[in-house]
Amino acid sequence: MEMNDMILISVDDHVIEPPDLFKNHLSAADLERAPKMDTMKSGSDSWIYEGRRVPNFGLNAVVGRPPEEYGMEPASYSQIRKGTYQVQDRIDDMNVNGVLASINFPTFPSFGGTFFLQATDKDFTKKIISAYNDWHIDEWCGAAPGRFIPLAILPLWDIDACVAEAKRVAAKGCRTISFLDNPVPKGLPSVHSDHWDPLWKILEDNNIVVSIHIGSGAQVPYSSLDAPIDTWIVNMPMYIANATTDWLFSPVFKKFPNLKLALSEGGIGWIPYLLERADFTYKHHKAWTNCSFGDLLPSELFKRNFITCFIDDVFGLHNTHFMNVDKITWETDYPHSDSLWPDAPEHLWPTIKHLPTETIDKITHLNAMREFGFDPFKHLPREQCTVGVLRALATHVDTRPVANMGGHNPSNRDGRPVTNGEVMKLFA
């Protein structure tokens, strides 16, 4: 195998929703009340719903900028690459990056749709969530069969509505739902309660994966406002280890042994020690904690039910024998600042080429296809899905970095490190 022979499926990318996303999925009367895109006097674009604005709608959608401008938080559509919100341009950007297919997490609704938890009119908001899912499944994913793995959000404040929407989107071909790494910080019941059991049952019955993205429930803490932002960026992926332990020791997978949980954007290098520690804790303390995994060790349950993924993880890829290679997947995180677009294959290949071809195929696409119940080869011949072939379709795509696109820039030009406080002001 050579680099251009790889087939790449990314299990964690993001979409910046277009201004007209609800146009084809709500009545004229409902559109009047639906979330709207508004351009403020400052030139910033933001979504407005029930009088609440979503600032910095682009988050760190800085793909295509020079690295020194990654800190410039985009504030309008004119400041982001078209591939972030226009589907045909996204396909071009996927092709030039050698990526066959991807899962796209929401932006303005936030992970798990938590923006809507604060809605006043909860009944109408359920209609908005369904319209969002219809746009994502029918328009965004439907525009290019075989190129996207459909994802949905749910009305998390109402378990009965969650179940109903999960059933509905399952019938439409949804393959994963965006849930929270920890529901408690959002005022919702924990995964240790039986509150969510009806939802887990529907998802298990339909082989729909629960995807918990880093930062979706419990926010990654920062040590101090004057610490360099680098400390927060380093810690962010590994913070999902806290949620992993919570889910691992919950009753969820004992009740629903076929349910799968994806640790989105969590990396894999930290996993061997967590599993070692979990097994030690269980064997050493279960006599007084009354914890029981039945015939399994915690590490064995993890390897059965947890899907892991990475962007760039040399250590993890040299220690796959401590994990389950049938559950390791890859991601590119487009269009966020950790993304290696448009050179993802060049970064991945040196870190993975030491593995057997069979294992490379599992990690780059076969595991994602199996775990998410997704078969792109129904739509595209396998030989047309490789890095080399896809890139040959994108010779017209300009990947040169574009400087001075604008945004809220926290960077200091006097040589001082950018601090947590300077960045956090953007999200205040």
Buried (B, 14 or more C-beta within 10 A) or exposed (E): BEBBBBBBBBBBBBBBBBBEBBEEBBEEEBBEBBBEBEBEEEEBBBBEBEEEEBBBBBBBBBBBBEEEBBBBBBBBBEBBBBBBBBBEBBBBBBBBBBBBBBBBBBBBBBBBBBBBBEBEEEEEBBBBBBBBBBBBBBBBBBBBEBBBBBBBBBBBBBBEBBBBBBEBBBEBBBBBBBBBBBBBEBEBEEBBEEEBBBBBBBBBBBBBBBBBBBBBBBEBEBEEEEBBBEBBBEEBBBBBBEBBBBBBBBEBBEEBEEBBBBBBBBBBBBBBEBBEBBBEBBEEEEEEEEEEBEEBBBBBBBBBBBBBBBBBBEEBBEBBEBBBBBBBBBBBBBBBBBBBBBEBBEBBBEBBBEBEEEBBBBBBBBBBBEBBBBEBBEEBEEEEBBBEBBBEBBEEBEBEEEEEBBBBBBBEEEEEEBBBBBBBEBEE
